[in-house]
């Protein structure tokens, strides 16, 4: 995963908080999450409202930030 993060332009040893990522990098990180976890976007996001809070988004944000 470190190589994937570097390809996005992120330093795996010094990651910014998820909510502070630039939109383009955030979308790439989300695709990486989906691929790595074997889930679809709608497994965490509600319908097509990607900004709406959901329990799974809360877990993912906490895992990334910690």
N, C-alpha and C positions, 0 to 999 in steps of 0.2 A: 504494500500500500504506500510505503514511503516514496517509491518511484513514481507512482500515480500522482501523489500530492505534489511532488517536485515538477512533474510535467504540467500541472495546473498553475505553477508559479508560487507554490507555498513551501515554506520550510517546515518539515515534519517535526522538528524539535522546538519550533517557536510559532505555533499556530494561533492566529487571531481568534477571537470569539466568533462563533458561527454567525451571529447577527451583525457582525461588523465586516463580513466578507463583501467584496464588490459583487454586484448582481451576476456578472458573467462567471466569476469564480464560484459563486454559490451554486449556480446551476450545474457546473461541472462537478462540484463536490456531491451534490444530490445524485447525479448520475452514478458517481463512484459508490455512494451508499447503496443505491439500488442494486448495482451489479455485485457488490461485495456481500450484501445480505440476502440476495436472491429474492428481492421484493419488488413490487411495482410502486409507482408514485402514489397511486390511490390507496395503497396499504397504510400510508401515514397521513396523506392529505385527504381532506374531505372534498369530494366531487372535484370541481375544477378550481376551487378557491384555495390556491396554494398558500395564501397568507393567513387563512383561518387557523386558530390554535386547535390542536388535537392532542390527546394524551401521548400518541406515538412521537409527535414532533417534539414534545416536551422532553421525552426520554432521549431522543437523538441529540437534541441541543445540549442537554446536560452531559451526555457521554462525550461529545466533541469538546465542550468547554472545560471539562475536567480531565 
